Amino acid sequence: MRFVQIDILPEGKALVDIDKMTHAVAQDDGVRVFLGANHLDVPHTLPELENVLAGRDRRDDGEGSRAGFGVR
């Protein structure tokens, strides 16, 4: 299982098994993530959610991205 922590609405966080995620649908205030028969509403756009699931900063636009590696 692969888990990722994401922000959820109302204000909070959830540890999500991304192997159980079936799909995501954009909404006015974020995205509804479907986990089988359950769902979570998250305050991310689809590109931000994709970054979170990939382990990047949610606002990573690809400019200067280090693929998860920091510079020291």
Residue pairs with C-beta under 8 A, 6 or more apart in sequence:
1 17
1 19
2 17
2 18
2 19
3 15
3 16
3 17
3 18
4 15
4 16
4 18
4 52
4 53
4 55
5 13
5 14
5 15
5 16
6 13
6 14
6 16
6 33
6 40
6 42
6 44
6 49
6 52
7 13
7 42
7 43
7 44
8 14
8 40
8 41
8 42
8 43
9 29
9 30
9 41
9 42
9 43
14 40
16 33
16 35
16 40
17 35
18 53
20 35
20 36
21 33
21 34
21 35
21 53
22 34
22 35
22 36
23 34
24 31
24 32
24 33
24 34
24 46
24 49
25 31
25 32
25 34
26 45
26 46
27 41
29 41
29 43
30 41
30 42
30 43
30 44
30 45
31 41
31 42
31 44
31 45
31 46
31 49
32 39
32 40
32 41
32 42
33 39
33 40
33 41
33 42
33 49
42 49
44 52
44 58
48 58
48 59
49 58
51 57
51 58
51 59
51 60
52 58
55 68
56 65
56 67
56 68
